[in-house]
Amino acid sequence: MLQAVGLAALGTGFTFLMTTLGAAVVFCFSGEPQPRFQRAMLGFAAGVMTAASVWSLLLPAIERAEAAGYFPGWLPPAAGMLAGTVFLAALDALAQRLMGRGLSPLRRRNVLLMTAITLHNIPEGMAVGLAFALAASGEGTAGAAALALGIGMQNFPEGGAVALPLCQQGHSRLSAFGGGMLSGAVEPLFGVLAVLTAAWAAPAMPWLLSFAAGAMLYVVVEELVPQAHSRAGTCGFVGGFLVMMVLDVALG
């Protein structure tokens, strides 16, 4: 068990590091971004999150549900996605009510964005943790290492997808970097927890993956796409979608 926990911590530590490096892109820009570039950044974040919802979350959820055989392959992903959307809609409604008590529209958008990305990172951390738990039981570490590498590479643009909009919305670069970094901090935590609760975690993965997808898609449609609406935003969306799609498909 200790070996499995150590391997899971190592693998998810790498994915967290990649999220941190992605968030650090905010330090690569000087001065106040131009409005066109701001919309392009928001479009890029929306494209990354949309592609991640499909290739990193929904498709793996369908595959895991079909392999388990307890339900029709479409049921856990559909139910989980609906639950994730409803959860973010309820959180949004609560945030809007709090706006009358001092919560700014900017802070509301930040809460939704951070929540969606963090929820997305929870099942990914669990997947890496479970993979290394199997490796510790004798199935070999190559597959687990490949999964950690793939998710880590995907996390690089995701870290930027959190940090860049935060920076665009008025946060300091250091604050935006911290937000992007913290969105990935759940991966080591839940990776280790997945090892310790493997009997429960594995069957729940299709539901958790699709729940995160629903949450992310809500933020994309409700917040990011309307703010990015422009030719620059459209180009950013396509660019972000292509980057994430290529990473997901190439790295498995």
C-alpha positions in Angstrom: 0.0 0.0 0.0 2.8 2.5 0.9 4.4 1.8 -2.5 1.2 2.5 -4.3 0.6 5.7 -2.4 4.2 6.8 -3.1 3.8 6.1 -6.8 0.4 7.9 -7.0 1.9 10.9 -5.2 4.8 11.0 -7.7 2.6 10.7 -10.7 0.0 13.3 -9.7 2.8 15.5 -8.5 4.1 15.6 -12.1 0.6 16.5 -13.4 0.3 19.3 -10.8 3.7 20.6 -11.8 2.5 20.8 -15.4 -0.6 22.8 -14.3 1.7 25.2 -12.4 3.9 25.6 -15.5 0.9 26.3 -17.6 -0.4 29.0 -15.2 3.1 30.6 -15.3 2.4 31.8 -18.9 0.8 35.0 -17.3 4.4 36.2 -16.5 5.2 36.1 -20.2 3.2 39.1 -21.0 4.0 42.7 -20.2 1.6 45.6 -19.8 -2.2 45.6 -20.0 -3.5 43.2 -22.7 -5.3 44.8 -25.6 -9.1 44.1 -25.8 -8.6 41.9 -28.9 -6.0 39.8 -27.2 -8.2 39.6 -24.1 -11.0 38.1 -26.1 -8.6 35.7 -27.8 -7.4 34.5 -24.4 -11.0 33.9 -23.3 -11.7 32.1 -26.5 -8.6 29.9 -26.1 -9.7 29.0 -22.5 -13.2 28.1 -23.9 -11.6 25.9 -26.7 -9.3 24.1 -24.2 -12.2 23.4 -21.8 -14.5 22.2 -24.6 -12.0 19.8 -26.0 -11.0 18.5 -22.5 -14.7 17.9 -21.8 -15.0 15.6 -24.8 -11.6 13.8 -25.0 -10.5 13.9 -21.4 -13.8 13.4 -19.7 -16.8 12.2 -21.7 -15.2 9.7 -24.0 -13.2 8.0 -21.1 -16.5 8.0 -19.0 -18.3 6.2 -21.8 -15.4 3.7 -22.2 -15.3 3.0 -18.5 -19.1 2.7 -18.2 -19.2 0.2 -21.1 -16.4 -1.8 -19.6 -18.1 -2.0 -16.2 -21.3 -3.3 -17.8 -23.5 -2.3 -14.8 -25.5 0.2 -16.9 -25.9 1.1 -20.6 -22.7 2.8 -21.7 -24.5 6.1 -22.2 -26.3 6.3 -18.9 -23.5 7.2 -16.4 -22.0 9.9 -18.7 -25.4 11.4 -19.5 -26.5 11.5 -15.9 -23.2 12.7 -14.7 -23.0 15.5 -17.3 -26.5 16.6 -16.4 -25.7 16.6 -12.7 -22.5 18.7 -13.3 -24.5 21.2 -15.3 -27.2 21.5 -12.7 -24.6 21.8 -10.0 -22.8 24.7 -11.7 -26.1 26.4 -12.6 -27.1 26.2 -8.9 -23.7 27.6 -7.9 -24.2 30.4 -10.4 -27.7 31.2 -9.1 -26.2 31.4 -5.5 -23.4 33.6 -6.7 -25.9 36.0 -8.4 -27.9 36.2 -5.2 -24.7 37.1 -3.3 -24.0 39.8 -5.9 -26.6 41.9 -4.1 -24.5 41.5 -0.9 -21.2 42.7 -2.2 -20.1 39.9 -4.6 -18.9 41.5 -7.8 -19.7 40.1 -11.2 -16.0 39.6 -11.7 -15.6 37.5 -8.6 -18.7 35.5 -9.6 -17.1 34.6 -13.0 -13.8 33.7 -11.2 -15.7 31.4 -8.8 -17.4 29.5 -11.7 -14.2 29.2 -13.7 -12.1 27.9 -10.8 -14.8 25.5 -9.7 -15.2 24.0 -13.1 -11.5 23.4 -13.7 -10.9 22.1 -10.2 -13.8 19.6 -10.6 -12.2 18.5 -13.9 -8.9 17.9 -12.2 -10.4 15.7 -9.4 -11.2 12.6 -11.6 -8.0 13.0 -13.6 -6.0 12.9 -10.4 -8.0 9.8 -9.3 -7.4 8.1 -12.6 -3.6 8.6 -12.3 -3.7 7.4 -8.7 -5.6 4.2 -9.6 -3.3 3.5 -12.5 -0.3 3.7 -10.2 -2.1 1.5 -7.6 -2.5 -1.2 -10.3 1.2 -0.7 -11.3 2.2 -1.3 -7.7 0.2 -4.6 -7.6 2.3 -6.0 -10.5 0.7 -4.7 -13.7 3.8 -2.7 -14.7 4.4 1.1 -14.5 4.6 1.9 -18.3 0.9 2.3 -18.7 0.6 4.4 -15.5 3.6 6.6 -16.5 2.1 7.1 -20.0 -1.2 8.2 -18.4 0.5 10.6 -16.1 2.6 12.0 -19.0 -0.6 12.5 -21.1 -2.6 14.2 -18.4 0.4 16.3 -17.4 0.8 17.6 -21.0 -2.9 18.3 -21.1 -2.7 20.2 -17.9 -0.2 22.7 -19.3 -2.8 24.6 -21.4 -5.4 24.0 -18.7 -3.3 25.9 -16.2 -3.2 28.8 -18.7 -6.9 28.5 -19.4 -7.5 29.4 -15.7 -4.7 31.9 -15.2 -5.1 34.0 -18.4 -8.8 34.8 -17.9 -8.1 35.7 -14.3 -5.4 38.1 -15.4 -7.6 39.5 -18.1 -10.4 40.1 -15.6 -8.2 42.4 -13.5 -6.2 40.1 -11.2 -2.5 40.7 -10.7 -0.2 38.2 -12.5 0.8 36.7 -9.2 -2.8 36.2 -8.1 -3.8 34.8 -11.5 -0.8 32.4 -11.4 -1.9 31.3 -7.9 -5.4 30.6 -9.1 -4.2 28.5 -12.0 -1.8 26.6 -9.8 -4.4 25.9 -7.1 -6.8 24.5 -9.6 -4.4 21.6 -10.1 -3.6 21.1 -6.4 -6.5 18.7 -6.0 -4.9 16.1 -8.3 -2.2 14.8 -5.8 -4.8 14.9 -3.0 -7.4 12.9 -4.8 -4.8 10.7 -6.5 -3.7 9.4 -3.1 -7.3 9.2 -1.9 -8.2 7.0 -4.9 -5.4 4.6 -3.9 -6.7 4.4 -0.4 -10.3 3.9 -1.5 -9.8 2.0 -4.7 -12.8 -0.3 -4.2 -15.1 2.7 -4.3 -13.2 5.1 -6.6 -13.0 2.9 -9.7 -16.8 2.2 -10.1 -17.5 5.9 -9.6 -15.1 7.2 -12.3 -17.7 7.4 -15.2 -20.0 9.5 -13.0 -17.2 11.8 -11.8 -15.6 12.3 -15.2 -18.9 13.3 -16.8 -20.0 15.4 -13.8 -16.8 17.5 -14.4 -17.6 17.7 -18.1 -21.0 19.1 -17.5 -19.6 21.7 -15.1 -16.9 22.8 -17.6 -19.4 23.1 -20.5 -21.7 25.2 -18.4 -18.9 27.7 -17.8 -17.9 27.7 -21.5 -21.4 28.5 -22.7 -22.5 30.7 -19.9 -19.4 32.8 -19.3 -16.4 32.4 -21.7 -18.0 32.3 -25.1 -20.2 35.4 -24.6 -17.3 37.4 -23.4 -15.0 36.2 -26.2 -17.6 36.9 -28.9 -15.5 38.4 -31.7 -13.3 37.2 -34.6 -10.3 37.1 -32.2 -12.3 35.1 -29.7 -13.3 32.6 -32.4 -9.7 32.2 -33.5 -8.7 31.7 -29.9 -11.4 29.1 -29.4 -10.4 27.1 -32.5 -6.7 27.3 -31.5 -7.4 26.2 -27.9 -9.6 23.4 -29.1 -7.0 22.2 -31.6 -4.2 22.2 -29.1 -6.2 20.3 -26.5 -7.6 17.8 -29.1 -4.1 17.0 -30.5 -2.7 16.5 -27.0 -5.6 14.3 -25.9 -5.5 12.1 -29.0 -1.7 12.0 -29.4 -1.0 11.3 -25.7 -4.0 9.0 -25.1 
